[in-house]
Amino acid sequence: MVDNGINKEVLSTKEFAQKVGVSVRTVRDWVKRGKVESTVIKGRKGKSEYRFTEEEVKKIRGRNEGSFTSLEVKGEVQPKETPFTSSPVQDPLQQAVFRIGWLEGQLELYKRMLTEGSETVRAREEEMISTRRKAEEKAEEATRLVTEKAEIENKLIRARDETEGVRLEKEALAVRIRELERPWWKRWFGAK
């Protein structure tokens, strides 16, 4: 909503339709028939756009009070004076047109509500899927790390065994070297 300098609120066609409870198409139709006062401005891309005042919303709401008639069991509309009729002969048709416009507005509102709701559900589902994927990736990484740990522990055990084997060989070689360093006659005769 924009302030036009006279301190009146100015509404776009869509905002006006939402406040009145009809479709945008119905509002445009009313403008073309002169049923609603509007200001035409040059909009984006050079297209003409309608602007409405808050006073016009109040006028339409005031006119529409009690303008909808109930349907009989047979499905016929009861004739009643409506704000959009110019003669009593057009009354049922005008009421039907107004009613269709109002229902289109309500349909758009419900579609928007359903779309927003389904988008929220879709976003939550995508978030859950993303979280599940991350959890699966973390579980795979944990499994990989456990496997790597087991392999490293096995390598460490083998390295310890090899170290122990090398130590025993070293001791055996040291004993053998000491034995060879003794004079030949002590080795032959068993003297110490």
C-alpha positions as CSV (number, residue, x, y, z in Angstrom):
1,M,0.0,0.0,0.0
2,V,1.2,3.5,-1.0
3,D,0.4,6.9,0.4
4,N,-0.6,9.1,-2.6
5,G,-0.1,12.4,-0.9
6,I,-3.8,12.9,0.2
7,N,-3.3,10.5,3.1
8,K,-5.5,7.8,1.4
9,E,-4.3,4.2,1.2
10,V,-4.0,3.1,-2.4
11,L,-4.4,-0.6,-3.2
12,S,-3.3,-2.7,-6.2
13,T,-5.9,-4.8,-8.0
14,K,-4.8,-7.9,-6.2
15,E,-4.9,-6.3,-2.8
16,F,-8.4,-4.8,-3.6
17,A,-9.7,-8.2,-4.7
18,Q,-8.4,-9.8,-1.5
19,K,-10.0,-7.2,0.7
20,V,-13.3,-7.4,-1.1
21,G,-13.2,-11.2,-1.3
22,V,-13.4,-11.6,-5.1
23,S,-11.0,-12.6,-7.9
24,V,-8.7,-10.2,-9.7
25,R,-10.6,-11.0,-12.9
26,T,-13.9,-9.9,-11.3
27,V,-12.4,-6.6,-10.1
28,R,-11.1,-5.9,-13.7
29,D,-14.6,-6.7,-15.0
30,W,-16.2,-4.3,-12.5
31,V,-13.7,-1.5,-13.5
32,K,-14.5,-2.0,-17.2
33,R,-18.3,-1.9,-16.5
34,G,-17.9,1.2,-14.3
35,K,-19.1,-0.5,-11.1
36,V,-15.9,0.4,-9.2
37,E,-14.0,3.6,-9.2
38,S,-10.3,3.3,-9.9
39,T,-7.2,5.2,-11.0
40,V,-5.2,4.0,-14.0
41,I,-1.4,4.3,-13.7
42,K,1.4,3.3,-15.9
43,G,3.0,0.2,-14.3
44,R,6.1,-1.8,-15.0
45,K,6.9,-2.6,-18.6
46,G,4.5,0.2,-19.7
47,K,1.3,-1.8,-18.8
48,S,-1.7,0.0,-17.3
49,E,-2.5,-0.9,-13.8
50,Y,-5.5,0.0,-11.6
51,R,-5.3,1.5,-8.2
52,F,-8.1,1.6,-5.7
53,T,-8.8,3.6,-2.5
54,E,-9.7,2.1,0.9
55,E,-12.9,4.1,0.6
56,E,-13.9,2.1,-2.5
57,V,-13.4,-1.1,-0.4
58,K,-15.7,0.3,2.2
59,K,-18.3,1.2,-0.5
60,I,-18.2,-2.3,-2.0
61,R,-18.4,-4.0,1.4
62,G,-21.3,-1.7,2.3
63,R,-23.1,-2.6,-0.9
64,N,-22.5,-6.3,-0.5
65,E,-24.0,-6.5,3.0
66,G,-26.8,-9.0,2.5
67,S,-26.5,-9.0,-1.3
68,F,-26.0,-12.8,-1.6
69,T,-29.3,-14.7,-1.7
70,S,-29.8,-18.2,-0.5
71,L,-30.6,-20.9,-3.0
72,E,-33.8,-22.8,-2.8
73,V,-34.0,-26.5,-2.9
74,K,-34.8,-26.3,-6.6
75,G,-31.5,-24.4,-7.2
76,E,-33.2,-21.1,-8.2
77,V,-31.8,-17.8,-7.0
78,Q,-34.3,-15.6,-5.2
79,P,-34.5,-12.2,-6.8
80,K,-33.2,-9.4,-4.5
81,E,-32.0,-5.9,-5.0
82,T,-28.2,-6.0,-5.3
83,P,-25.7,-3.1,-5.6
84,F,-24.7,-4.1,-9.1
85,T,-28.0,-4.3,-10.8
86,S,-29.3,-1.7,-13.2
87,S,-32.7,-3.2,-13.6
88,P,-34.7,-5.9,-11.8
89,V,-34.6,-8.2,-14.9
90,Q,-30.8,-8.5,-14.6
91,D,-30.8,-9.1,-10.9
92,P,-30.4,-12.9,-10.9
93,L,-27.7,-12.8,-13.5
94,Q,-25.8,-10.0,-11.7
95,Q,-26.1,-11.9,-8.4
96,A,-24.7,-15.0,-10.1
97,V,-21.8,-13.1,-11.6
98,F,-21.0,-11.5,-8.3
99,R,-21.3,-14.8,-6.5
100,I,-19.0,-16.5,-9.1
101,G,-16.5,-13.6,-8.6
102,W,-16.6,-14.0,-4.8
103,L,-16.2,-17.8,-5.1
104,E,-13.2,-17.4,-7.4
105,G,-11.6,-15.1,-4.8
106,Q,-12.2,-17.7,-2.1
107,L,-10.8,-20.4,-4.4
108,E,-7.7,-18.3,-4.9
109,L,-7.4,-17.8,-1.2
110,Y,-7.7,-21.5,-0.5
111,K,-5.3,-22.4,-3.3
112,R,-2.7,-20.0,-1.8
113,M,-3.3,-21.5,1.7
114,L,-2.9,-25.1,0.3
115,T,0.2,-24.1,-1.7
116,E,1.8,-22.5,1.3
117,G,1.0,-25.5,3.4
118,S,2.2,-28.0,0.9
119,E,5.4,-25.9,0.4
120,T,6.0,-26.0,4.2
121,V,5.4,-29.8,4.3
122,R,7.7,-30.2,1.2
123,A,10.4,-28.1,2.9
124,R,10.1,-30.2,6.1
125,E,10.3,-33.4,4.1
126,E,13.4,-32.1,2.2
127,E,14.9,-31.1,5.5
128,M,14.2,-34.6,6.9
129,I,15.7,-36.3,3.9
130,S,18.7,-34.0,4.1
131,T,19.2,-34.8,7.8
132,R,18.7,-38.5,7.1
133,R,21.3,-38.4,4.3
134,K,23.8,-36.6,6.6
135,A,23.1,-39.2,9.4
136,E,23.7,-42.0,6.9
137,E,26.9,-40.4,5.7
138,K,28.1,-40.0,9.4
139,A,27.2,-43.6,10.1
140,E,29.2,-44.7,7.0
141,E,32.1,-42.6,8.1
142,A,31.9,-44.0,11.6
143,T,31.9,-47.6,10.1
144,R,34.9,-46.7,7.9
145,L,36.8,-45.2,10.9
146,V,36.1,-48.3,13.0
147,T,37.4,-50.5,10.2
148,E,40.5,-48.3,9.9
149,K,41.1,-48.4,13.6
150,A,40.9,-52.3,13.5
151,E,43.3,-52.4,10.6
152,I,45.7,-50.0,12.4
153,E,45.5,-52.1,15.6
154,N,46.2,-55.2,13.6
155,K,49.3,-53.5,12.0
156,L,50.4,-52.4,15.4
157,I,50.1,-56.0,16.8
158,R,52.1,-57.3,13.7
159,A,54.7,-54.5,14.2
160,R,55.0,-55.5,17.9
161,D,55.3,-59.2,17.0
162,E,57.9,-58.3,14.3
163,T,59.8,-56.1,16.9
164,E,59.7,-58.9,19.4
165,G,61.0,-61.3,16.7
166,V,63.8,-58.9,15.7
167,R,64.7,-58.5,19.4
168,L,64.9,-62.3,19.9
169,E,67.0,-62.6,16.7
170,K,69.3,-59.8,18.0
171,E,69.7,-61.5,21.3
172,A,70.4,-64.9,19.5
173,L,73.0,-63.1,17.3
174,A,74.6,-61.4,20.3
175,V,74.9,-64.8,22.0
176,R,76.3,-66.3,18.8
177,I,78.8,-63.3,18.4
178,R,80.0,-63.7,22.0
179,E,80.4,-67.4,21.4
180,L,82.4,-66.7,18.2
181,E,84.6,-64.1,20.0
182,R,85.8,-66.7,22.5
183,P,89.0,-68.5,21.6
184,W,88.7,-71.7,19.6
185,W,90.2,-73.9,22.1
186,K,87.6,-72.8,24.8
187,R,84.8,-73.5,22.4
188,W,86.2,-77.0,21.6
189,F,86.9,-78.0,25.1
190,G,83.9,-76.3,26.7
191,A,85.9,-74.1,29.0
192,K,84.4,-70.9,30.1
